[in-house]
Amino acid sequence: MTLCILHLGSEKTGTSSIQKFFGARRDEILADGFWYPRSFANPAANVHLGLSRAALDATLTDKSPAVAEFQKEYRAVSQTGFKAAIFSSEFFHSEMRDAESVGRLREFLSRYFDRFKLVYYARRQDQMLASMHSTAVKGAWTSNPNAIAVYESKGRYYFDHLAVCDLWSGQFGRDNLVCRVYERDKLVKGDVVDDFGAVAGVPLEKYRARASINESLSLETMWALLLLNASPHKDNKELRRKLIAMGNKRNGKRVPMLTRVEAEEFLSRFAQCNRSFFQRYVDPSLGSEFSINFATFPEEIPKLTSKEIVEFIFTKPL
């Protein structure tokens, strides 16, 4: 039996970059004693979505084909003498919201591992909201230009770091939970992949350079997709892909669809629980609160006309 590292998220804290990095280097990392399982992982995204979903659905039983696949991989990898397994799923944070499902996960994993380390990245809530809205626009989940619109679908728990950590520490133990702050100056080398590697103990310095993914949309691309999302063609995936690719090629301004006043008000909703979260879960060397700077938020959301959007997308860059 050995260590199990659970990367809980949260969403919008570079989880895809971590998953892509580890998924692409499974064999190299295993040679260093760290197993990033193929079992329970989405082949396209390297996220262990199947594990979080199985815990929710109460299907972590020997009758499950997914569990049988995991057991087969576990037996094979055990021959290498690996020292730690790493599972990563932001859906641990966003979907597993009750003690029963978290308890089922702990019970299942305890059959194979005798030690646990849970890693959770906390981001300022107004920044999470703006980033989640960008993802929702990209995925055709909303045609509303105001980022506040995504709050209803996610709910307070999604943004409440204290509640999330209370839930998971209640099942796995406070001493097994490591909370990091998703701010560049608080991450190892200013990079979330390097930071996670340092926390997990994986020697990343010998691996190839990596690039971040899931970058935010430009203002122009955002408005183009909002128009598409409100049209009868919202399900045209090829058109959506081309718009995003064209927007990335032309770069453009990155402006959150949240005004400074709205960002300040939204963050204030979590003031008390953030104080308790830092006091209870965050290493004092990382500070006692999030950095408070609203310079990236506009006084008003810039609006583009249809003509301006068309010109941005289809005019050749200089």
N, C-alpha and C positions, 0 to 999 in steps of 0.2 A: 504494500500500500504506500502511497506517496502523496505529494502535494497536488491540489487542484486549484488553479487560478481562474476565477470567474470575472470577466470584464463585463460589468453591468451597463455600461454606457456612461452618462446619459446620452440620449439622442442629441444630435447637433453639437457633438464635441469631438469630431474627427474619428468617429468609430469606423467609418468605411475605409479611411486611410490605414488604420491599424489592421483591419481585417484583410485588406488587399495585400499589405506588406507580409503578414504572417502566412496567408494562404498561398502566396507565390513562392514561399521559401520553406515549405514544410520539411523537406528532406534535409536542408542545411541546418535548420533549427533543431530537428530531431537529433542530428549528430552532436549537438551541444547539450542534449538531454531534455529538450522541451518538445512536447508533443502537441501539435495543433490539429485536432482530429478532423478527418474528412467526414466521419459519421455526424449526423445531425446538421451538417452544414449545407447551406444553399450553394450548389456548384457555381452559380454565376457570381455570387457576391461574397462567398467565404464567411458568411455570418451564420452562427449556429442557431438559426431560427427554429429548426426542428426540435431542439432541446427545450427552448422556452415554450413552444406550442404544445409539446408533449406533456410538459408539467401542467400547463393550463387545462389540457384535455384529459388529464389523469390516465395517460396511455404509456407511462414509463414502466411497463410490465414485460415479463419474458415472452409474452405472446405477441409483442409488437415487432414487426420486421425491422423497424429502425433500431430498436434495442438489440436485436440479434446481430445486426450489422455492426453496432458499436462494440458488442462483446467480442465479435470476431476480430475487429481492428485492435481492441484492447489487448487480446491475447497475443497477437502478432507483435505489437509494439512493446509489450512487456519483456520480450526477449532482448530488447536493446538496453534494458536497465534504465529507462528514462526517469528523470527526477521530478518532472512536473508536467501536468497537462494544462492547456490553456483553452478555455471556451470564451467566445466573444459574441455577445448579442445585445444590441441596444434595446431589444424587446424585453429583456429582463427588466429594464427600467420602465418602458412605456406600457407593456401589456400585463405583466405579472403584478397585480395590485392587491393581492390578498394573501394572508398567512398560509392558507391551505395549499395553494399552488407552490409557494416558495418552500414550504415544508416538504411537499412531495419531491421537489428537486433535490433538496438536501438529503432526504432519505435515500433516493436513488443513487446519488453520487457517493454517499457514504459506504456503499457496497464496494467501491473501487478505490476510494481515496480516504486517507485518515487525517489529512490536514487541508485547511482551506485558506485562501487569500482572495478576498473580494476587492475589486478595484472600481471606484466610481469617480467620474469626472463631473464636477458641478460648474455650470456656466450661469452667468447673470441672466435672470429671467427675461428681461426685455430683449436681450440679444438672442436668447433661445426662440422667443416669439417671432422676431423678425426673420430668423433663419428658417424656422419651421414654415412660415408663410411663403418664403421663396421656394421651398421644397414642394409645398402644396400647389403653388402656381405651376411649377415645372411638371408636376404629376397630373395636372388637370383636375385637381380636387377642389379648386375654388376659382371663381371669377371675380371675387371681391378684392378690390385694391388695398383695403385696409387690413394690416396684419392682425389687428385685434380679432378679426373674424375667425381665426383658427383656434382661439381660446376655448370656445364652446365645445368644439369637437374633441379637444384634448383634456379639458377639465383641470381643476386646481392641482390635483395630485401630480400630474405630469411635470409641473413646475416647482413643486414643493420638495426641495432636496432633503429637508429634515424628515418629512413623512416617508420618503423613499428609503432613506438610510435607517430609520427606526424599524421599518418593516424587515429589511434584510438582516440587520444586526440582531433583531429579535429571534431570527431562526439560526443564523450562523455564528453569532457572537460578536460583540463590539470589537474585541481585539483582533478579529480576523478581517475587519473592514478598513481599507485604506482609501481616504477621500482626497482627491486632488482638485486643484482649482484651474479651470480651463481659461487661463490668461497667459499670453505669450511669455511674460517675464517671470511667471511662476512654473513654467514647464522646463524640463531639462533640455538644454540647447534650444529653447524656444519652440520645440516641436513635440506634438503629442505622441508620435511614434517613438521617438527617443525617450520621452518621459515614461511611457508605458513599459518600454523595454527595461528601463532602469528599475522601475518598481517591481517588475516581474523577475528581474535578475537575468534577463537574456542579453548576451553580449552582441549588441547590434553593430558595433563599430566596424566589423569586418565585412559587413554586407554592402551591397550596392546602394547608391543614392536613390532616394525615393521622391515622388512628387505627390502633393496633396490632391485629393479628388473631391467631387461634390462641391466645387467652388460656387459662390453665390452668383446669381444672375445679374447682368447689368440692368440699369433702369430701362433702357430701350427694349431689351429682350423681355423684361418683365411685362411691359405694357403690350408688347406684341402677343405674348402668351395669354394675357388677360383677355385680349380681344378674341383670340382663338377659343379660349375656355368658355366664352359667352356665346359662341357661334354654333351652328349645326355641325361644324367640322371638328369639334373638340376631341373626338375619338380617332382622328387621323394621326396615327403615331409617326408616320413618315414625315408629314409636314411639321409636326412638333419637333422631331429630331433635327430636321434641317434648320428650323428657326433657331434652336438652341445652338447648333454648330455655327451658324452664320453669325449669331450674336457674339459667341465666344471669339470668333475670328476678328470681329470688328472691335472687340473689347468694350468700351463704353464705361459710363459712370456706374459705380456701385452705390446705391442709395437705399437704405432701409425704408420699407413702406410703413413707416411708423414715425410720427413727429416726435420731437424732443419732449414736448409736454406729455404726450401719450406714453412715451418710454419711461419718463420719471414717475408718472402715476402708476403704471403697471408694476414697476419695480417696487414701489412703496407698499404694494399689497403683500409683499413677502418680507418686509423689513424685520418683523419680530421672529419669524421662523428662520430667516437667514442668520440672525444673531445667535440663535440657539444651535443652528447647524454648525456654525464655525466653532462655537464653544465646545460642542460635544464631539465633533468628528474631524476637524481640520487641524493639522499640525500647526502650532502657533508660528512657526517659521514662515508659513505661507500667508500670514496676516490674520486679522480678525474680522475681515469683511471683504466683499468684492471691491475691486477698483471702481470708483464712481467717476465716470467721464462720459458725457453724452454728446461729445463733439461730432460723432459720426451720424447723428440723427438730425434730419432737416427741420427747420422751423415749419415748413409746409411741404407736402408731398408734391414734387414736380409732376405735372400732367403733360403728356405728349398727345398731339393730334394724330389722327390716322395717317395724315400725309407725312409727318415727321417720322413715324414708325416705319412706314414703307421706305422712305428715303434711307433710313439707317440700315435696314435689312438688305436692301437691294443696290445701294450705291457702292461702287467699288472703293475700297479704302485707298487713301493716298499712299 
